[in-house]
Amino acid sequence: MSAKSPLLGIGLMITAMAVLPFLDVIAKYLGQQGVPVMQIVWARLFFGAILTLPFALKIAGVKGLMPNMPLMHAVRASFIIAATAFFFWALHYLPIADTLAIFFVQPLIVTMLSPIMLGEHVGIRRWAAVAVGFAGTLIIIRPGFEELNPGVFLALGSGTCLALYLLLTRKIAGSAPAMLTTFYTSLMGGLITSVIVLFVWETPTPAQWGFFVLLSFIANGGHYLIIRAYDHAEASLLAPLAYTEIVMAVLAGWYFFGDFPDGWTFLGVAILIASAIYISWRERVRQVEPIRDFEQP
């Protein structure tokens, strides 16, 4: 492993967050051209498997290309397929920044479900942070004040599915190198979507094929930068930086589609991010402090 360099880790993480919103730009653009959502998801995972194959071969060789827990990886892939499909589908109805803002509910759902799925203890302070975070989500959605459209529910579904994916990822943490696990996800996801996409397939134009490859390159490049960032800095330092993605999402949505969030959305995002950062900080404190009060493990 490379020598620790927290500043480099921070730089890599911020770079990844600046790159990843362009994945959403391409997905939204392809959707506006009438490309089926599942076909875009298929391209993201199928070409992702191809792009990560050389790294997997280098790490594990040909014999290591099939996962040791194929059922678990298939279930994880199913959740990432659903999360990606719901997110890309939400982009049909909502601006990129609004979709991402609602999608940010996933750290709160991870905290809520971790006692059930992982047997982890969640103390009263983190439950309070979850409640505050959901209040921020309600400010973004504003039920009863704004007309709800399907994009809201799709973005919430996406965040929920990604939370389940992350919880399953925690269960298998350490069973394989991160890059190999990334390949397994793309491989199983590519295989599953290759069957589903047959029912909605529309022959892409040469330009759309190019966007498919670019879509996967951005996704895998961004996630590779995240993996490298965690090689250089601790998770507790990097996790809050994931929310800098909203900055580029706002700029990209405004530049490419003329969308710009209103003040209430920014307020809700600020509350949601503050809540998630507090949860991350409390998780860090819980790991290093003596047991006390309500934060018992």
C-alpha positions as CSV (number, residue, x, y, z in Angstrom):
1,M,0.0,0.0,0.0
2,S,1.1,3.5,-0.7
3,A,2.5,5.7,2.1
4,K,-0.3,7.7,3.9
5,S,-0.7,11.2,2.6
6,P,-3.9,12.8,3.9
7,L,-3.7,15.9,1.7
8,L,-3.4,13.6,-1.4
9,G,-6.3,11.6,-0.2
10,I,-8.4,14.8,0.2
11,G,-7.4,15.9,-3.3
12,L,-8.3,12.5,-4.9
13,M,-11.7,12.5,-3.1
14,I,-12.6,16.0,-4.2
15,T,-11.5,15.2,-7.7
16,A,-13.7,12.1,-7.7
17,M,-16.7,14.2,-6.5
18,A,-16.0,16.8,-9.3
19,V,-16.0,14.0,-11.9
20,L,-18.9,11.8,-11.0
21,P,-21.7,14.4,-11.7
22,F,-20.8,14.1,-15.4
23,L,-22.0,10.5,-15.2
24,D,-25.5,12.0,-14.4
25,V,-25.2,14.6,-17.2
26,I,-24.6,11.8,-19.7
27,A,-27.4,9.6,-18.3
28,K,-29.8,12.5,-18.4
29,Y,-28.8,13.5,-21.9
30,L,-29.2,9.9,-23.2
31,G,-32.6,9.7,-21.4
32,Q,-33.7,12.8,-23.2
33,Q,-32.7,11.1,-26.5
34,G,-35.1,8.3,-25.7
35,V,-32.5,5.6,-24.7
36,P,-34.2,3.2,-22.2
37,V,-33.0,3.6,-18.6
38,M,-32.2,-0.1,-18.3
39,Q,-30.0,0.1,-21.4
40,I,-28.0,3.0,-19.8
41,V,-27.6,0.9,-16.6
42,W,-26.5,-2.0,-18.7
43,A,-23.8,0.1,-20.4
44,R,-22.6,1.4,-17.0
45,L,-22.1,-2.1,-15.6
46,F,-21.2,-4.1,-18.8
47,F,-18.4,-1.7,-19.9
48,G,-17.5,-1.2,-16.2
49,A,-16.7,-4.9,-16.1
50,I,-14.6,-4.6,-19.2
51,L,-12.7,-1.6,-17.9
52,T,-11.9,-3.2,-14.5
53,L,-11.1,-6.6,-16.0
54,P,-7.3,-5.8,-16.4
55,F,-7.1,-4.8,-12.8
56,A,-8.9,-7.9,-11.6
57,L,-6.5,-10.1,-13.7
58,K,-3.5,-8.4,-12.2
59,I,-4.8,-8.9,-8.7
60,A,-6.2,-12.4,-8.8
61,G,-5.4,-14.0,-12.2
62,V,-7.9,-15.9,-14.4
63,K,-8.9,-18.3,-11.5
64,G,-9.9,-15.4,-9.3
65,L,-12.3,-13.8,-11.8
66,M,-15.3,-15.6,-10.3
67,P,-16.2,-14.5,-6.8
68,N,-16.1,-16.9,-3.8
69,M,-19.6,-15.8,-2.8
70,P,-21.5,-15.5,-6.1
71,L,-24.9,-15.3,-4.5
72,M,-23.9,-12.4,-2.2
73,H,-22.3,-10.5,-5.1
74,A,-25.4,-11.2,-7.2
75,V,-27.7,-9.7,-4.5
76,R,-25.3,-6.7,-4.1
77,A,-25.3,-6.2,-7.9
78,S,-29.1,-6.3,-7.9
79,F,-29.2,-3.5,-5.4
80,I,-26.7,-1.4,-7.3
81,I,-28.7,-2.1,-10.5
82,A,-31.9,-0.9,-8.8
83,A,-30.1,2.2,-7.3
84,T,-28.7,3.2,-10.6
85,A,-31.9,2.6,-12.5
86,F,-34.0,4.6,-10.0
87,F,-31.5,7.4,-10.1
88,F,-31.3,7.6,-13.9
89,W,-35.1,7.4,-14.1
90,A,-35.5,10.2,-11.5
91,L,-33.4,12.4,-13.8
92,H,-36.3,12.3,-16.3
93,Y,-38.3,14.3,-13.8
94,L,-35.9,16.2,-11.6
95,P,-32.8,18.4,-12.1
96,I,-29.5,16.6,-11.3
97,A,-28.8,18.6,-8.1
98,D,-32.4,17.9,-6.7
99,T,-32.1,14.2,-7.5
100,L,-28.7,14.0,-5.8
101,A,-29.9,16.0,-2.8
102,I,-32.8,13.6,-2.2
103,F,-30.5,10.6,-2.9
104,F,-28.3,11.8,0.0
105,V,-30.8,10.3,2.3
106,Q,-28.8,7.0,2.0
107,P,-26.4,7.6,4.9
108,L,-29.4,8.0,7.2
109,I,-31.0,4.8,6.0
110,V,-27.7,3.0,6.5
111,T,-27.7,4.2,10.1
112,M,-31.3,3.1,10.6
113,L,-30.8,-0.4,9.1
114,S,-27.4,-1.2,10.6
115,P,-28.8,-2.5,13.9
116,I,-31.1,-4.9,11.9
117,M,-28.7,-6.0,9.2
118,L,-25.3,-5.7,11.0
119,G,-26.2,-5.9,14.7
120,E,-24.7,-2.5,15.3
121,H,-25.7,-0.3,18.2
122,V,-27.0,3.2,17.3
123,G,-27.1,5.6,20.2
124,I,-29.6,8.3,20.9
125,R,-27.5,11.1,19.5
126,R,-27.2,9.4,16.1
127,W,-30.9,8.6,16.1
128,A,-31.5,12.3,16.7
129,A,-29.2,13.1,13.8
130,V,-31.2,10.8,11.6
131,A,-34.4,12.6,12.6
132,V,-32.8,16.0,11.8
133,G,-31.6,14.6,8.5
134,F,-35.0,13.4,7.5
135,A,-36.3,16.9,8.4
136,G,-33.8,18.2,5.8
137,T,-35.1,15.8,3.3
138,L,-38.7,16.9,3.9
139,I,-37.5,20.5,3.3
140,I,-36.1,19.5,-0.1
141,I,-39.3,17.6,-1.0
142,R,-41.8,19.9,0.7
143,P,-44.8,17.6,0.6
144,G,-48.0,19.5,0.7
145,F,-46.3,22.7,-0.5
146,E,-44.9,21.5,-3.8
147,E,-46.5,19.1,-6.2
148,L,-44.8,15.7,-5.8
149,N,-43.6,14.1,-9.0
150,P,-42.4,10.5,-9.5
151,G,-38.7,11.7,-9.5
152,V,-38.9,12.3,-5.7
153,F,-39.9,8.7,-5.0
154,L,-37.4,7.3,-7.5
155,A,-34.6,9.3,-5.9
156,L,-35.6,8.0,-2.5
157,G,-35.8,4.5,-3.9
158,S,-32.3,5.0,-5.3
159,G,-30.9,6.1,-2.0
160,T,-32.6,3.2,-0.2
161,C,-31.2,0.6,-2.6
162,L,-27.7,2.1,-2.4
163,A,-27.9,2.0,1.5
164,L,-28.8,-1.8,1.2
165,Y,-25.9,-2.3,-1.2
166,L,-23.5,-0.5,1.2
167,L,-24.7,-2.6,4.2
168,L,-24.1,-5.8,2.3
169,T,-20.7,-4.4,1.2
170,R,-19.9,-4.0,4.9
171,K,-20.7,-7.6,5.5
172,I,-18.1,-8.8,3.0
173,A,-15.5,-6.1,3.8
174,G,-12.0,-7.6,3.8
175,S,-12.9,-10.7,1.8
176,A,-11.2,-9.3,-1.3
177,P,-9.3,-6.3,-2.5
178,A,-11.5,-3.2,-3.2
179,M,-10.8,-3.2,-6.9
180,L,-11.6,-6.9,-7.2
181,T,-14.9,-6.4,-5.3
182,T,-15.6,-3.5,-7.7
183,F,-15.0,-5.9,-10.7
184,Y,-17.3,-8.5,-9.1
185,T,-20.1,-5.9,-8.8
186,S,-19.8,-4.8,-12.4
187,L,-19.4,-8.4,-13.6
188,M,-22.5,-9.7,-11.8
189,G,-24.4,-6.5,-12.6
190,G,-23.4,-6.7,-16.3
191,L,-24.6,-10.4,-16.5
192,I,-28.0,-9.6,-14.9
193,T,-28.7,-6.5,-17.0
194,S,-27.6,-8.3,-20.2
195,V,-30.7,-10.5,-19.7
196,I,-33.0,-7.7,-18.7
197,V,-31.9,-5.3,-21.5
198,L,-33.0,-7.7,-24.2
199,F,-36.6,-6.8,-23.5
200,V,-36.0,-3.0,-24.0
201,W,-33.1,-2.9,-26.4
202,E,-33.0,-0.1,-29.0
203,T,-30.1,-0.1,-31.4
204,P,-27.8,2.8,-30.3
205,T,-26.3,5.3,-32.7
206,P,-22.5,5.4,-33.0
207,A,-22.5,8.6,-30.9
208,Q,-24.6,6.8,-28.2
209,W,-22.2,3.9,-28.1
210,G,-19.5,6.5,-27.5
211,F,-21.5,7.9,-24.6
212,F,-22.0,4.4,-23.2
213,V,-18.2,3.9,-23.0
214,L,-17.7,7.4,-21.6
215,L,-20.4,6.9,-19.0
216,S,-18.7,3.8,-17.7
217,F,-15.2,5.3,-17.9
218,I,-16.3,8.3,-15.7
219,A,-18.1,6.0,-13.3
220,N,-15.1,3.6,-12.9
221,G,-12.6,6.4,-13.0
222,G,-14.4,8.3,-10.2
223,H,-14.7,5.2,-8.0
224,Y,-11.1,4.3,-8.6
225,L,-10.1,7.8,-7.4
226,I,-12.2,7.1,-4.3
227,I,-10.4,3.8,-3.7
228,R,-7.1,5.5,-4.0
229,A,-8.2,8.3,-1.7
230,Y,-8.9,5.8,1.0
231,D,-5.4,4.4,0.5
232,H,-4.0,7.7,1.7
233,A,-6.5,9.0,4.3
234,E,-8.9,7.7,6.9
235,A,-12.6,7.2,6.2
236,S,-13.6,9.6,8.9
237,L,-11.7,12.3,7.2
238,L,-12.9,11.6,3.6
239,A,-16.6,10.7,4.2
240,P,-17.8,14.2,4.7
241,L,-16.1,15.3,1.4
242,A,-18.5,13.1,-0.5
243,Y,-21.0,15.9,-0.2
244,T,-18.9,18.2,-2.2
245,E,-20.4,16.4,-5.2
246,I,-23.5,18.6,-4.8
247,V,-21.4,21.6,-5.8
248,M,-20.4,20.2,-9.2
249,A,-23.9,18.7,-9.6
250,V,-25.4,22.2,-9.3
251,L,-22.9,23.7,-11.8
252,A,-23.3,20.8,-14.3
253,G,-27.1,20.9,-14.1
254,W,-27.1,24.7,-14.6
255,Y,-24.6,24.7,-17.5
256,F,-26.0,21.7,-19.5
257,F,-29.7,21.9,-18.7
258,G,-30.4,25.3,-17.3
259,D,-31.5,23.9,-13.9
260,F,-30.7,25.6,-10.6
261,P,-32.1,24.6,-7.2
262,D,-34.1,27.1,-5.1
263,G,-33.2,28.4,-1.7
264,W,-35.3,25.8,0.2
265,T,-33.4,23.0,-1.6
266,F,-30.1,24.5,-0.5
267,L,-31.4,24.7,3.1
268,G,-32.5,21.1,3.1
269,V,-29.2,20.0,1.6
270,A,-27.3,21.9,4.3
271,I,-29.3,20.2,7.1
272,L,-29.0,16.8,5.5
273,I,-25.2,17.1,5.0
274,A,-24.7,18.4,8.6
275,S,-26.7,15.5,9.9
276,A,-24.7,12.9,7.9
277,I,-21.4,14.5,8.9
278,Y,-22.4,14.3,12.6
279,I,-23.4,10.6,12.2
280,S,-20.0,10.0,10.6
281,W,-18.2,11.8,13.4
282,R,-20.2,10.0,16.1
283,E,-19.2,6.7,14.5
284,R,-15.6,7.7,14.7
285,V,-15.9,8.9,18.3
286,R,-17.7,5.6,19.3
287,Q,-14.8,3.6,17.9
288,V,-12.1,5.5,19.9
289,E,-13.8,6.6,23.1
290,P,-14.6,4.5,26.2
291,I,-18.2,3.3,26.5
292,R,-20.4,5.9,28.1
293,D,-24.0,7.3,28.1
294,F,-26.2,6.1,25.3
295,E,-23.5,5.4,22.7
296,Q,-22.7,1.9,23.9
297,P,-21.5,-0.5,21.2
